[in-house]
Amino acid sequence: MASEGDYSQRTRPWRAILGVAVGALLLGALTLGFRAHYLGWFGESVTNVAAWGADWQTWVDEQPLEHPALVHLMPKGCLCRFFTGEHAADLSNRAGELGYHRYQAGDAFLGADLADLLSPAYFPDSPGPMLALTGADGQIRYLGPYSDGLRCTAANSLVDDWLPLSRAGRVLQVDASSCQCEGFAPAVAGG
């Protein structure tokens, strides 16, 4: 007859496997819940892209900016700043080397050496972190999220191709699934 100690020895590996499986399931559920809460389609907040772009151009025109400019826009209290910081710092460094004047509005999530702080009275609605690039003429060249996906990296960047000032054109990027701030509710732009 097997003793109680032998039974305990035989069930120990199964307990460990069960513990790992339960832990993996909990981690998976938390990850999916986090992604569902903080990842969303950027375009759901922009029903009229032209009006949204015009609202932001008006905002840019009202700011004490030197052009060309890179403006980091971070809604106050947004958890996304933790996912954006490294990529934003890299973009700021490269933009400075290319001749951009660098600014940030909303939450100051970058150091003063990477972007001067703007203190605007407002900025138009944004579901999450985004940036604006302007040309020497002050016109927006790129406006939209940093990247596609929850975590901002150079690998999924939407901005890198627009950094060179020699790049012609303009893009108002809304076709991206990006990090969104808690409590965001889509609003009609241009209203």
Solvent accessible surface area in square Angstrom, and as a share of the most:
residue,aa,sasa,rsa
1,M,241,1.08
2,A,60,0.46
3,S,66,0.42
4,E,155,0.69
5,G,45,0.43
6,D,69,0.36
7,Y,125,0.47
8,S,37,0.24
9,Q,114,0.51
10,R,135,0.49
11,T,27,0.15
12,R,136,0.50
13,P,73,0.46
14,W,180,0.63
15,R,155,0.57
16,A,61,0.47
17,I,98,0.50
18,L,118,0.58
19,G,44,0.43
20,V,110,0.63
21,A,44,0.34
22,V,70,0.40
23,G,36,0.35
24,A,62,0.48
25,L,133,0.66
26,L,111,0.55
27,L,119,0.59
28,G,32,0.31
29,A,63,0.49
30,L,128,0.64
31,T,64,0.37
32,L,126,0.63
33,G,40,0.38
34,F,67,0.28
35,R,100,0.37
36,A,86,0.67
37,H,101,0.45
38,Y,18,0.07
39,L,39,0.19
40,G,13,0.13
41,W,129,0.45
42,F,0,0.00
43,G,17,0.16
44,E,80,0.36
45,S,10,0.06
46,V,10,0.06
47,T,98,0.57
48,N,74,0.38
49,V,57,0.33
50,A,79,0.61
51,A,23,0.18
52,W,6,0.02
53,G,0,0.00
54,A,57,0.44
55,D,49,0.25
56,W,0,0.00
57,Q,22,0.10
58,T,68,0.40
59,W,0,0.00
60,V,1,0.00
61,D,93,0.48
62,E,101,0.45
63,Q,24,0.11
64,P,110,0.69
65,L,21,0.10
66,E,110,0.49
67,H,57,0.25
68,P,18,0.11
69,A,0,0.00
70,L,0,0.00
71,V,0,0.00
72,H,0,0.00
73,L,0,0.00
74,M,0,0.00
75,P,20,0.13
76,K,153,0.65
77,G,63,0.61
78,C,1,0.01
79,L,60,0.30
80,C,0,0.00
81,R,70,0.25
82,F,129,0.54
83,F,42,0.18
84,T,0,0.00
85,G,19,0.18
86,E,133,0.60
87,H,6,0.03
88,A,0,0.00
89,A,24,0.18
90,D,57,0.29
91,L,0,0.00
92,S,0,0.00
93,N,73,0.37
94,R,75,0.27
95,A,0,0.00
96,G,30,0.28
97,E,145,0.65
98,L,82,0.41
99,G,43,0.41
100,Y,9,0.04
101,H,69,0.31
102,R,62,0.23
103,Y,18,0.07
104,Q,3,0.01
105,A,0,0.00
106,G,13,0.12
107,D,28,0.14
108,A,64,0.49
109,F,39,0.16
110,L,17,0.08
111,G,37,0.36
112,A,91,0.70
113,D,112,0.58
114,L,28,0.14
115,A,3,0.02
116,D,82,0.42
117,L,102,0.51
118,L,13,0.06
119,S,106,0.69
120,P,32,0.20
121,A,111,0.86
122,Y,106,0.40
123,F,46,0.19
124,P,20,0.12
125,D,100,0.52
126,S,16,0.10
127,P,1,0.01
128,G,0,0.00
129,P,6,0.04
130,M,0,0.00
131,L,0,0.00
132,A,0,0.00
133,L,0,0.00
134,T,0,0.00
135,G,8,0.08
136,A,85,0.66
137,D,109,0.57
138,G,6,0.06
139,Q,94,0.42
140,I,3,0.01
141,R,20,0.07
142,Y,0,0.00
143,L,0,0.00
144,G,0,0.00
145,P,2,0.01
146,Y,2,0.01
147,S,1,0.01
148,D,65,0.34
149,G,18,0.17
150,L,18,0.09
151,R,114,0.42
152,C,9,0.06
153,T,50,0.29
154,A,64,0.50
155,A,105,0.81
156,N,46,0.24
157,S,26,0.17
158,L,43,0.21
159,V,0,0.00
160,D,38,0.20
161,D,98,0.51
162,W,26,0.09
163,L,3,0.01
164,P,55,0.35
165,L,71,0.35
166,S,106,0.68
167,R,98,0.36
168,A,89,0.69
169,G,52,0.50
170,R,126,0.46
171,V,38,0.22
172,L,36,0.18
173,Q,34,0.15
174,V,17,0.10
175,D,103,0.54
176,A,1,0.01
177,S,29,0.18
178,S,6,0.04
179,C,4,0.03
180,Q,15,0.07
181,C,15,0.09
182,E,117,0.52
183,G,72,0.69
184,F,48,0.20
185,A,72,0.55
186,P,79,0.50
187,A,39,0.30
188,V,112,0.64
189,A,16,0.13
190,G,43,0.41
191,G,109,1.05
